[in-house]
Every structure is written in C-alpha cells, then in structure tokens.
Amino acid sequence: MSNVDYIISCRVADASYIVPGSLTGKCANCGEVVLISPSSLEIRQANPGSQFLCIQCGLAQIEKMGGEFIGFTPAQAAEIEKYRRRRRNGRTIPWGD
Ligand SMILES: [Zn+2]
C-alpha cells in the first residue's frame, strides 16, 4: 500500500449512515469525534504513522498541502456503493452536493 499520512473520516455529528463494525476516534486537527469504518481501520493498521482527520479538516489539509486522494480499497468501494444506494432511496445526506 502507498504511504498514507491522513485518513479522512466522517464526523459522528454529520453521519446519516454508520458502516457496521465502525469504531470512533478523534480528528487529529479539531478533536471532533469521527467514525472509523473497518476498512479505514485496516488502512490505519497498515500505516502506523497515519492520523484521522474529519472531512472538513481533511479537505482543508489537501488544499493547504497539495495532497491527493489515493485509490479506494474494495471494502471502501463497497461502503461508498451502500451509501449511494441509500441516497437513491431518498435519504438525506449530511454534506450536500
Ligand atoms: Zn477536524
């Protein structure tokens, strides 16, 4: 796996869907409580120096540092597909588009 500095996670306060088996942690920047899905935990374990950031702080960090998103794991892709299915079923989303 590529070197990962930050893992971006949804704030608990913003979550409309919780991936089964998720844990909670804290954003390394603002201290908000974030959800850590099983696939995010796997990335963390493979990259011991990485830190969790909430989506808001993660996007700000990318702008500031010029970082980039790297590919999703199959488990993350499955989580995203579940999220999209939920959206198609008319549920509200926490961070509109
Ligand atoms: Zn944050």
Residues whose N, C-alpha, C, O or C-beta is under 5 A from the ligand:
A	BS01	ZN	C27 N29 C30 G31 E32 C54 C57
